[in-house]
Amino acid sequence: MLSSSKRILFDVGLGLSLLLLPWWVTCALTLLGVFVFLPFFEAVCVGLLLDVLFGPGQGSLFEAYTFTISIGIVFLLSFWITEHLTLSNRME
């Protein structure tokens, strides 16, 4: 398990990338955080901020909250994926 200070540093770096780097870099870092830090609830907050800063602003639910929905799905799937990857490593 990673220490909380590493998680805080990662959150600060993620926040800076949200403000200073392109959206796709922030998405890649968020995906990394989802699989490294379990549970990474900050991913949903990052998705909301990405939608507010870079989203279309209007449209249907799926258009306006694309990042939030996508990151939310990956967040939920991360529990299942890491469990199965961990089990496959234990069986070897």
DAPEBEL-V836939 format. One record per backbone hydrogen bond with DSSP energy under -1.0 kcal/mol. CO is the residue of the C=O (numbers start at 1). NH is the residue of the N-H. If there is no record, write none. Layout:
co:CO nh:NH
co:CO nh:NH
//
This chain:
co:3 nh:7
co:4 nh:8
co:5 nh:9
co:6 nh:10
co:7 nh:11
co:8 nh:12
co:9 nh:13
co:10 nh:14
co:11 nh:15
co:12 nh:16
co:13 nh:17
co:14 nh:18
co:15 nh:19
co:16 nh:20
co:17 nh:21
co:22 nh:26
co:23 nh:27
co:24 nh:28
co:25 nh:29
co:26 nh:30
co:27 nh:31
co:28 nh:32
co:29 nh:33
co:30 nh:34
co:31 nh:35
co:32 nh:36
co:33 nh:37
co:40 nh:43
co:41 nh:44
co:42 nh:46
co:43 nh:47
co:44 nh:48
co:45 nh:49
co:46 nh:50
co:47 nh:51
co:48 nh:52
co:49 nh:53
co:50 nh:54
co:51 nh:55
co:60 nh:64
co:61 nh:65
co:65 nh:69
co:66 nh:70
co:67 nh:71
co:68 nh:72
co:69 nh:73
co:70 nh:74
co:71 nh:75
co:72 nh:76
co:73 nh:77
co:74 nh:78
co:77 nh:81
co:78 nh:82
co:79 nh:83
co:80 nh:84
co:81 nh:85
co:82 nh:86
co:83 nh:87
co:84 nh:88
co:85 nh:89
co:86 nh:90
co:87 nh:91
//
